[in-house]
Amino acid sequence: MTLPNRPSASLRTLHLIRLAIFGGALLFGIITWWLRRETPPPMDMDMGPLRFVGYALWVSVLVALAFLRGLFGKATDAARRTTLLIISWAAAETLALFGGVVWYLHGDSRWYVAGMCFMLATFILFPLMRE
């Protein structure tokens, strides 16, 4: 069975995708900050089950990125490397978006800041490379 011949994305396209991923998460945080300046969060500070969901999300993203890093290091095809880059960036973005939701609902910005820092670290661990 042959694999489809997919064209690889250009470096400029990948820069735009990475900027869109980062910009969307950053804009979500700015809007959350703007809304939470004077109004209290809609839920009390006790996160309850949402805290366990957050821990599970962090663990699953870390495991997925470790697996993707192994695949990324072995990939020789440019299209496959591009696909793995986008998947890894999107997986890291979920942590920042989850943190933004926690910040909006409970007023705790630490989850968002940790998610954004992790997303920036993922950009370093999965870099853009010229082919």
ABEGO torsion letter per residue (X at the ends): XBBBBBBBBBAAAAAAAAAAAAAAAAAAAAAAAAAAAABBBABBABAEAAAAAAAAAAAAAAAAAAAAAAAAAABABAAAAAAAAAAAAAAAAAAAAAAAAAAAAAGBAAAAAAAAAAAAAAAAABBBBBX
